[in-house]
Amino acid sequence: MRVITGTARGMSLKTLEGETTRPTTEKVKEAVFSAIQFEIEGRRVLDLFAGSGQMGIEALSRGAESAVFVDADKNAIKIVKENVEKTRLNEKAQIMQMDALGFLNMNIRKFDLVFLDPPYSTGLLEKALKNVADFVAEGGVVICEHPFSDELPEENEGLIRYRSYKYGKTAVTIYRKD
């Protein structure tokens, strides 16, 4: 797994060993960043269910102003810290070990770009999507990675489904805050 472009271009990133985390494939990551390429620079990013942090790191590498990485797994947080340090993006990153929904319950910030990629088939995506809407800035974008068999709603708490893409067994649904 590598950073595609930007200040950290080509740097390899660590991932967690085992089955607890499912990293976004390079193909899906490239497609996501192609879809939002003009909406990254200067933006505030939330990488919820961060895993290795690769989506937030890619956004920072491409010029995002800041990124908050949240994951409940202490081993995932350790990997995010290592990856952020390796890419020299520490000053723009805030890394928090906590439950994603708990973070949303205490958060007061607005984000322009939100990545949601929770463990599949747990109901966490639907809960996070509903709860994150209040923290998405006007014109903001929420990107959800989920199994292609899961159909997400057209509208959710002021977030309007913009596009959906399918890549094998994975789907990406993009919402916009109107």
Salt bridges, closest charged atoms under 4 A:
GLU26 OE2 - LYS29 NZ 3.92
GLU39 OE1 - ARG176 NH1 2.67
GLU58 OE1 - LYS29 NZ 3.70
GLU58 OE2 - ARG62 NE 2.82
GLU82 OE1 - LYS14 NZ 2.58
GLU82 OE2 - LYS78 NZ 3.72
ASP112 OD1 - ARG44 NH2 2.85
ASP117 OD1 - ARG22 NH2 2.83
GLU145 OE2 - ARG22 NH1 3.30
GLU151 OE2 - ARG161 NH1 2.84
GLU154 OE2 - ARG161 NH2 2.06
